[in-house]
Amino acid sequence: MALKSTVYKANLSIADIDHNYYADHNLTLARHPSETDERMMVRLVAMALNAHQLQDLCNGDGTLGFGAGLSDPDDPDVHLTDFTGAKRVWIEVGQPEEKPITKACNKSDHMLVYCFHHAAEVWWKGLEGKLARQDKLEVFRLPSDVTQELAKLAERSMQLQATIQEGQLTLSSNLGTVFVEPIRWK
């Protein structure tokens, strides 16, 4: 018998001072049985960091949401889709292979990767040269100690406040506060 995804609800209030974006998002995250709380929370952080693009790229006329994640490797972890159905932003978390990254760059206007595992440096050293010509690609590293702290904020029903200022995200809930400063690799 296959295990089903666990559903998490998050009310995410975003105050992105850097991009003058202020909004509340009621989100549903389906956590695949093989997905960790850490990975799920990194997806949520990636969404918070890029929510401003809903206004910047689509003038508010688009959909910012989670893909099927681990359930469908051809679907982004987070995406911004405009009213025509075109993928404007494709976001993956973790350490995807070269082929899916290239495919995502071809299917979207902009592709971002947020890697966070302790072996991320080794992964990036292996792919950096191969992906150097991908102009649509940005790669960010989230420190492992920070993402492990993010996992401690995970609960089935979350009330989260995300403040983004000077490139740093402060994510708070009743369980605590985590400061996330992505390191740009590409």
Secondary structure, 3 states (H helix, E strand, C coil): CCCCCEEEEEEEEEEECCCCEEEEEEEEEEECCCCCHHHHHHHHHHHHHHCCHHHHHHCCCEEEEECCHHHCCCCCCEEEEECCCCEEEEEEECCCCHHHHHHHHHHEEEEEEEECCCCHHHHHHHHCCCCCCCCCEEEEECCHHHHHHHHCCCCCEEEEEEEEECCEEEEEECCEEEEECCEECC
